Amino acid sequence: MNRICPILLVYLLGYMSYGQQLANQVCGTSGEEVSNSEIILNHTSGEFVSSTINNSEITLTQGFQQTAQMLYISPKAMLQGALIGATDGLMRDNLRVSNNLPNASPYEEGIVESNNAFTVTGNDAIVDWAQVKIRNADHKVVGVKSALLQRDGDLVSADGVSPLQFSAYGKEYFVEINHRNHLGTMTKDPITLSGIPTSLNFTLGTLPTYGNYAQAVVDDSTFALWAGDVNNNGIVRYLGPGNDTNSIKDAVLGHPANTTISNYFPFTGYHNADINLNGVIRYLGPSNDTNILKDIIRSHPLNTSLSNYFLFLEQLPN
């Protein structure tokens, strides 16, 4: 039978109706411990919790506790931007070659590349960081992982080789792929995951995805995440309010080395305005990112009028 531990910690739940004060630790008789840094629950597998207690952030509900499982995924996805101009079916790895890839993930997890992953060349050379999420049946995100994206589309852990690992309490999840200046995509149906790596290939068009036209089709055969979301708002837009063109322009005009504030100034580095991931950011001039954005807008299947004001949205649940 569970008991409330008499430990003086930061009070999370306040006074209950019977005057009991609860701290951020709940104890059981024995068994394993689950913690989310705010509350610790000790339990025996299958132990019954006799009541529900909660505050605005934490809820302990009647039911049976279960331990988390380790689930493994080996996804494959392509980036439209990194395929522009490619002739071998592989994404360019210019950012790696020019030493512009950050060792730490640009996503909130902030994990760091290991095992000299950025020194690998060929098909498994690293193109960029990406992010993989798993969502439950209600589309709530329950797991997030930074990943390294290889030239052939494989998404692997920060060591450059291992499958992605998630800790979760079920087996059926939607799998979502994200990139910093591309629109994300997600499986249309939940995928059964397990302790054996599940392969998911988003590049062939055979894996149903959420929404409509969730990915671009490159060279009539390869499915890839839509490029052009420079301002990372989930919308790709060339002209009109909140467009991505202005974000490219602002990046160029705001660069410290652009002392003349020239629209033709190019700079190198790791930046969302680099739509084709070649390591060079240009607003105007040869091979500029603005024209790439315009071509992307005009290539969308729903832009039948070839309007420069056409926009399209990321196909993900809210």
C-alpha positions in Angstrom: 0.0 0.0 0.0 1.4 3.4 -0.9 2.3 6.0 1.7 3.2 9.7 1.4 6.8 10.2 2.5 7.2 12.8 5.3 9.9 14.7 3.5 10.2 18.4 3.6 10.5 19.4 -0.1 9.0 22.1 -2.3 5.3 21.7 -2.0 3.7 21.0 -5.3 0.1 20.0 -4.5 -0.7 22.2 -1.5 -3.4 21.2 1.0 -5.7 18.3 0.2 -9.3 18.3 1.6 -8.2 16.4 4.7 -5.4 18.8 5.5 -2.5 16.6 4.3 0.5 18.4 2.7 2.1 16.6 -0.2 5.7 17.1 -1.3 7.1 16.2 -4.7 7.8 12.6 -3.7 5.4 9.7 -3.5 6.6 6.4 -2.2 5.4 2.8 -2.6 6.4 -0.3 -0.6 9.1 -1.4 -3.1 9.9 -1.8 -6.8 11.1 0.6 -9.4 11.3 4.4 -9.5 9.9 6.7 -12.2 10.8 10.4 -12.1 10.1 13.4 -14.3 12.4 15.7 -12.2 9.3 17.1 -10.5 7.8 14.0 -8.9 9.2 10.6 -8.0 7.0 7.5 -8.0 8.3 4.3 -6.4 6.2 1.3 -7.4 6.0 -2.4 -7.8 5.2 -3.6 -11.3 1.4 -4.0 -11.4 0.9 -2.1 -8.1 -2.4 -0.4 -7.8 -2.5 3.4 -7.0 -5.5 4.0 -4.8 -6.4 7.6 -5.7 -5.8 10.6 -8.0 -3.7 13.6 -6.9 -2.7 16.4 -9.0 -1.8 20.1 -9.4 -1.5 22.2 -12.5 1.5 20.2 -13.7 1.4 16.7 -12.2 -1.3 14.1 -12.0 -1.1 10.7 -10.3 -4.1 8.6 -11.4 -5.6 5.3 -10.3 -4.3 2.5 -12.3 -1.4 0.1 -12.9 2.1 1.4 -13.3 4.3 0.1 -16.1 8.0 0.6 -16.8 9.2 2.4 -19.9 10.4 0.4 -22.9 13.3 1.2 -25.1 12.1 1.6 -28.7 14.4 1.9 -31.7 13.8 3.6 -35.1 15.9 3.7 -38.2 14.2 6.3 -40.4 15.2 7.5 -43.8 14.3 10.9 -45.2 15.6 13.5 -47.7 15.8 17.3 -47.7 14.7 19.0 -50.9 17.2 21.8 -50.4 20.2 19.5 -50.2 19.1 17.6 -53.4 18.8 20.7 -55.6 21.3 20.3 -58.3 22.4 16.9 -57.2 23.1 14.4 -59.9 23.8 11.2 -57.9 20.7 10.9 -55.8 22.6 11.9 -52.7 22.3 15.1 -50.7 25.2 17.5 -50.6 27.4 17.6 -47.5 28.9 21.0 -48.1 28.3 22.1 -44.5 30.3 19.2 -43.2 33.1 19.7 -45.8 33.4 23.4 -45.0 33.4 22.7 -41.2 30.2 24.7 -40.8 28.2 21.9 -39.0 27.9 22.6 -35.3 29.1 19.8 -33.0 26.1 20.4 -30.8 22.5 19.8 -32.1 20.7 23.1 -32.9 17.6 21.6 -31.3 16.6 21.9 -27.7 18.2 18.6 -26.6 21.7 20.1 -27.4 23.3 16.7 -27.7 26.9 16.6 -29.1 28.2 14.7 -32.1 30.5 11.8 -31.1 32.6 9.0 -32.5 34.2 11.4 -35.1 30.9 11.2 -37.1 31.7 14.3 -39.1 34.9 12.7 -40.5 33.0 10.0 -42.4 32.8 10.5 -46.2 30.7 8.8 -49.0 27.1 7.8 -48.7 27.2 8.0 -44.9 28.7 11.5 -44.7 26.6 13.8 -42.5 24.5 16.4 -44.2 23.0 18.2 -41.2 21.3 17.7 -37.9 17.6 16.8 -37.9 15.0 16.0 -35.3 12.7 13.0 -34.9 9.6 13.0 -32.7 7.1 10.3 -31.7 3.5 11.2 -31.0 0.8 9.1 -29.2 -2.7 8.3 -30.4 -3.8 11.9 -29.5 -0.9 13.3 -31.5 0.8 14.5 -28.3 4.6 14.6 -28.6 5.9 12.0 -26.1 9.5 11.7 -27.4 12.0 13.9 -29.1 15.5 13.0 -30.4 18.2 14.9 -32.3 19.6 12.9 -35.2 22.3 13.1 -37.8 21.2 12.9 -41.4 23.4 11.1 -43.8 23.8 11.8 -47.5 21.7 8.7 -48.4 18.9 9.8 -46.1 19.6 7.6 -43.1 18.9 9.2 -39.7 21.1 8.0 -37.0 22.2 8.9 -33.4 24.9 11.4 -32.6 27.5 8.7 -32.9 26.8 8.6 -36.7 25.8 4.9 -36.8 23.3 3.8 -34.1 19.5 3.7 -34.5 17.5 6.3 -32.7 16.4 5.3 -29.2 13.2 6.4 -27.4 12.0 5.6 -23.9 8.2 5.2 -23.9 5.3 3.4 -22.3 3.5 2.0 -25.4 4.4 0.6 -28.8 2.1 2.5 -31.3 3.4 5.9 -32.3 3.3 8.4 -35.1 6.8 9.2 -36.3 7.7 12.7 -37.3 10.8 14.1 -39.1 11.8 17.8 -38.7 14.6 20.0 -40.0 15.4 23.6 -39.2 14.5 25.2 -42.6 12.3 22.5 -44.1 8.7 21.6 -43.4 8.3 18.5 -41.2 6.4 15.4 -42.1 4.8 12.6 -40.2 3.4 9.1 -40.7 -0.3 9.1 -41.4 -0.8 6.0 -39.2 0.7 4.9 -35.9 3.7 2.7 -36.3 4.4 -0.4 -34.1 7.8 0.1 -32.5 9.9 -2.3 -30.5 13.3 -3.1 -29.1 14.3 -4.1 -32.7 15.0 -1.1 -34.9 12.0 -0.3 -37.1 12.9 0.9 -40.6 10.8 3.8 -42.0 11.5 5.1 -45.5 9.9 8.5 -46.1 11.7 8.9 -49.5 9.8 6.3 -51.7 6.3 7.6 -51.5 5.1 4.2 -50.3 4.8 5.3 -46.6 1.5 7.2 -46.1 2.1 10.6 -44.6 -0.2 13.0 -42.6 -2.0 15.6 -44.6 -1.8 16.5 -48.3 1.4 17.0 -50.4 3.4 16.7 -47.2 6.6 16.3 -49.2 8.1 17.5 -52.4 8.8 15.1 -55.2 12.3 15.5 -56.6 13.2 14.2 -60.1 9.8 12.5 -60.3 10.9 9.7 -57.9 12.4 10.9 -54.6 10.1 12.2 -51.8 11.8 14.9 -49.7 10.9 17.4 -47.0 9.8 20.7 -48.5 12.6 23.4 -48.3 12.2 27.1 -47.8 10.9 27.6 -44.2 13.6 30.1 -43.5 11.8 31.8 -40.6 10.7 28.4 -39.2 7.0 29.3 -38.9 5.7 26.2 -40.6 4.9 28.1 -43.8 6.8 28.4 -47.0 6.1 31.8 -48.7 8.0 33.7 -51.4 5.9 37.0 -51.4 3.3 38.3 -49.0 3.0 38.8 -45.3 5.5 36.8 -43.2 7.4 35.6 -46.3 10.7 33.8 -46.2 12.3 36.0 -48.8 12.5 38.9 -46.3 14.2 36.6 -43.8 17.0 35.9 -46.4 17.3 39.6 -47.1 17.5 40.4 -43.3 20.2 37.8 -42.8 22.3 39.3 -45.6 21.8 43.0 -44.7 22.3 42.2 -41.0 25.6 40.4 -41.4 28.4 42.2 -39.5 30.8 42.0 -42.5 28.2 43.6 -44.9 29.4 47.1 -44.0 27.9 48.6 -47.2 24.6 47.0 -46.6 24.6 45.5 -50.0 21.8 43.2 -51.2 24.4 41.3 -53.2 26.6 40.5 -50.3 27.2 36.7 -49.8 28.4 35.1 -46.6 29.2 31.6 -45.6 28.2 29.6 -42.5 25.4 27.7 -40.8 22.2 29.6 -41.3 18.5 29.0 -41.9 18.7 31.3 -45.0 20.9 28.7 -46.7 18.0 26.9 -48.4 20.1 24.6 -50.5 22.6 23.8 -47.7 25.6 24.7 -49.8 27.1 26.8 -47.0 26.6 30.1 -48.9 23.8 32.6 -48.2 22.8 35.0 -51.0 19.8 37.3 -51.3 20.7 38.5 -54.8 23.3 37.5 -57.3 24.5 34.2 -58.8 22.9 31.0 -57.4 21.0 33.0 -54.8 18.7 31.4 -52.2 15.8 33.8 -53.1 15.4 32.3 -56.6 15.5 28.8 -55.1 12.6 29.8 -52.8 10.7 31.2 -55.8 11.2 27.9 -57.7 10.0 25.9 -54.8 6.8 27.9 -54.5 6.1 27.6 -58.2 6.7 23.9 -58.2 4.0 23.0 -55.6 1.2 20.9 -57.2 -1.5 23.1 -55.8 0.0 26.3 -57.3 -1.6 25.8 -60.7 -1.6 29.5 -61.5 2.2 29.7 -60.7 1.5 32.6 -58.4 4.5 34.1 -56.6 2.1 34.8 -53.7 1.2 31.2 -53.2 2.0 29.7 -49.8 1.8 26.2 -48.3 1.8 24.9 -44.8 3.6 22.2 -42.8 1.4 19.1 -42.8 1.5 18.3 -39.1 -1.2 18.2 -36.3 -1.3 21.1 -33.9 
